[in-house]
Amino acid sequence: MNKCYEYRTSIGIFCIVKHQGCYHAVFSGISIYSCCSAAEVAAVLSHGYKFSLLGAELGEIDTSDLRIPIDLSDWVRCYFIPGNIRGSFKDNSTLETQDSV
């Protein structure tokens, strides 16, 4: 069981999950970005990160429009449990994203 963070936006919940040594930004069960620290993930999402999910009706998503906080104390703490709903995500961070930072 690993600590994670979640933040509810107008389009859904974003999570920051530590998995296999990296911190992942997770949206709709898919890792959209990963790096070495949770603080970096929050900063990237806060300042604006553009991505799209294959098959999703939302089109390109720009996180700068979602008012995601940079400060992790504004996120809700949760736990990542492998096999649980929060624990089931695909890591597509290098396949379906466009880094805008």
C-alpha positions as CSV (number, residue, x, y, z in Angstrom):
1,M,0.0,0.0,0.0
2,N,1.5,3.4,-1.1
3,K,0.4,6.9,-0.3
4,C,-1.2,8.8,-3.1
5,Y,-3.0,12.2,-3.6
6,E,-6.2,13.0,-5.4
7,Y,-7.8,16.2,-6.5
8,R,-11.3,16.6,-7.9
9,T,-11.7,18.8,-11.0
10,S,-14.7,19.7,-13.1
11,I,-13.9,16.9,-15.5
12,G,-12.9,14.2,-13.0
13,I,-10.4,13.2,-10.4
14,F,-6.6,13.5,-10.9
15,C,-4.4,11.3,-8.7
16,I,-0.7,11.3,-8.0
17,V,0.4,7.7,-7.3
18,K,3.8,6.3,-6.4
19,H,4.2,3.1,-8.4
20,Q,7.4,1.1,-9.3
21,G,9.7,4.0,-8.1
22,C,8.0,6.8,-10.0
23,Y,5.2,9.2,-9.3
24,H,2.4,9.1,-11.8
25,A,-0.3,11.6,-12.7
26,V,-3.3,9.4,-13.2
27,F,-6.6,10.4,-14.9
28,S,-9.4,8.0,-15.8
29,G,-7.2,5.1,-14.8
30,I,-4.3,6.0,-17.1
31,S,-0.9,7.4,-16.2
32,I,-0.6,10.6,-18.2
33,Y,2.8,11.8,-16.8
34,S,5.5,10.4,-14.5
35,C,8.6,11.7,-12.8
36,C,10.6,11.4,-9.6
37,S,8.5,13.4,-7.1
38,A,4.9,14.0,-6.2
39,A,5.6,17.8,-5.9
40,E,6.9,17.8,-9.5
41,V,3.7,16.1,-10.8
42,A,1.6,18.6,-9.0
43,A,3.6,21.5,-10.4
44,V,3.3,20.2,-14.0
45,L,-0.4,19.7,-13.7
46,S,-0.9,23.1,-12.0
47,H,1.1,25.0,-14.6
48,G,-0.5,23.2,-17.6
49,Y,-0.1,19.9,-19.2
50,K,-1.8,18.9,-22.4
51,F,-2.8,15.4,-23.1
52,S,-5.5,13.3,-24.8
53,L,-6.9,9.9,-24.2
54,L,-7.6,7.6,-27.1
55,G,-11.3,7.0,-27.4
56,A,-12.3,9.7,-24.9
57,E,-14.9,12.3,-25.9
58,L,-13.1,15.1,-24.0
59,G,-10.5,15.8,-26.8
60,E,-7.3,17.5,-25.8
61,I,-7.2,18.4,-22.1
62,D,-5.2,21.3,-20.8
63,T,-4.7,21.1,-17.1
64,S,-4.0,24.8,-16.7
65,D,-7.8,25.4,-17.1
66,L,-8.7,23.1,-14.2
67,R,-7.3,25.1,-11.3
68,I,-5.2,22.2,-10.0
69,P,-3.2,23.3,-6.9
70,I,0.6,23.1,-6.9
71,D,0.7,22.6,-3.1
72,L,0.2,19.0,-2.2
73,S,-1.4,20.0,1.1
74,D,-4.4,21.1,-1.0
75,W,-4.8,17.6,-2.4
76,V,-6.6,14.8,-0.5
77,R,-4.3,12.0,0.8
78,C,-5.3,8.5,-0.2
79,Y,-3.7,5.1,-0.6
80,F,-2.7,3.1,-3.7
81,I,-3.7,-0.6,-3.2
82,P,-2.7,-2.9,-6.1
83,G,-5.8,-4.6,-7.5
84,N,-8.1,-1.9,-6.0
85,I,-9.9,0.6,-8.2
86,R,-7.3,3.2,-7.3
87,G,-4.6,0.6,-7.9
88,S,-5.6,-0.3,-11.4
89,F,-4.1,2.0,-13.9
90,K,-2.3,1.7,-17.2
91,D,1.0,3.5,-17.7
92,N,0.7,5.3,-21.0
93,S,2.7,8.3,-19.9
94,T,5.1,8.0,-22.8
95,L,2.6,7.0,-25.5
96,E,-0.4,9.3,-25.4
97,T,0.8,12.6,-23.9
98,Q,2.2,15.8,-25.1
99,D,4.4,17.6,-22.6
100,S,3.8,21.4,-22.6
101,V,6.0,22.3,-19.7
